[in-house]
Amino acid sequence: MTHTTPYGNMGGEQTIRLLVDRFYFYMDTLPEAQGIRAIHQPSLASANSKLFKFLSGWLGGPNLFIEEFGHPMLRARHLHFKIGESERDQWMLCMNKALEEIPMNPTLHANLKNALRDLATHMINTDD
């Protein structure tokens, strides 16, 4: 595998799975993430699978999400959920904690964190 994409630089499938698993662990256990957890189904298995598939392609790996579900259209897919700054911040809290557990180049880490925050901000569809 070449390491010319964030997917490759991070370690590929195994690392992306770990990132997503840790993200949902934090969402499921942090009291500060209770609001974002509440908008998910009782089981996080489907959300975990979809986020893994999305991040795989988004980070330059296999386009698993697109192959199964078509274009991500993330904002449209999330419009039926109330997402404000609080939900964005809770999502980012969980993602940032998960990212801290993944060894990677500091520049890649910073760039990824910023890109994910931009993506999460794009999902806001209501005022708090």
Helices and strands as residue ranges (DSSP letters): H 6-10, H 13-29, G 31-33, H 34-38, H 45-58, H 64-69, H 74-78, H 85-100, H 106-122
